């Protein structure tokens, strides 16, 4: 559920005596940190190693041979799709070849979602489940880190703003069509386009979506229950002239907002490419948080400034969703700051980049490291 800092902070009672208020805040902060101890960090779980919807169409000597070959083809295609989902583009050239024997060892099972045998021809859709440990071992031999969390599906709210204002949520236009036609089934961040019907319109107005009202976006997401919401905006005349395209991602749990970039296109004919670029940025951002490189590890002591309970809650939530964080220990906890020891995989530079993708800023302040929400 999206929750603004103001909504969290409103539970503080200014009139409460200082000693009592101090005690209440510390207890709340300790409770907020429950589940993340010195030995482990809370990691998002899920079946990130399942590739669904692998289509096959094979003709063989007979029906059995066609079906067997279809399964082999599905496994081979699925491992390629797994690499595209879980390995960063710059690392894909380093992926080692996999022979049939090793591939069989990495596959836990195959599910026939749809099948239509016809004589010596097999047409179907298969789901392939990989064994995570075997996949990680295969890739680690080449020094490749893999994404260790589930895909972060996103709800897309396409908006078009012209000289008359923001068009209705159910408006039929080239921007909405571009998102509906975009195939993200094999992506790390598959997207669902908002329906735009009366129920959606009752949840939020287009003006609220345009300015990124987190409360209204939360009401909308009560219907979809997706971990991310993307407000994708086109500004300009529908009929002629250049168009400005921008996007913003909102985390459904923390309300954190991240900028997905801004581009200018010559006209509506280029909107499909613009949508693909925004989705690619979503995909890259997800990998920035999810990929863990276990060939090295280190530790760091950080200071987390605290002005309100919401500051600590957001830092805690975001740290808990980063697989590269191996462990967290609170050294001291005061009303205005927390001293935290963080064990992590990778280098300090990689840690800074990963934290930035999660909406956290790690900076050096004199001899101390400071960690806070961006």
Secondary structure, 3 states (H helix, E strand, C coil): CCCCHHHHHCCCCCCCCHHHHHHHHHHHHHHHCCCCCCCCCCCCCCCCCEEEEEEEEEECCCHHHHHHHHHHHHHHHHHHHHHHHHCCHHHHHHCCCCCHHHHHHHEEEEEEEEEEEECCEEEEEEEEEECHHHHHHHHHCCCCCEECCCCCCEEEEEEEEECCEECCCCCCCHHHHHHHHCCCCCCCCCEEECCCCHHHHHHCCHHHHHHCCHHHHHHHHCCCCCCEEEEEEEECCCCCCCEEEEEEEEECCCCCEEEEEEEEECCHHHHHHHHHHHHHHHHHHHHHHHEECCCCEEEEEEEEECCCHHHHHHHHHHHHCCCCEEEEEEEEECCCEEEEEEEEECCHHHHHHHHHHCCEEEEEECCEEEEEEC
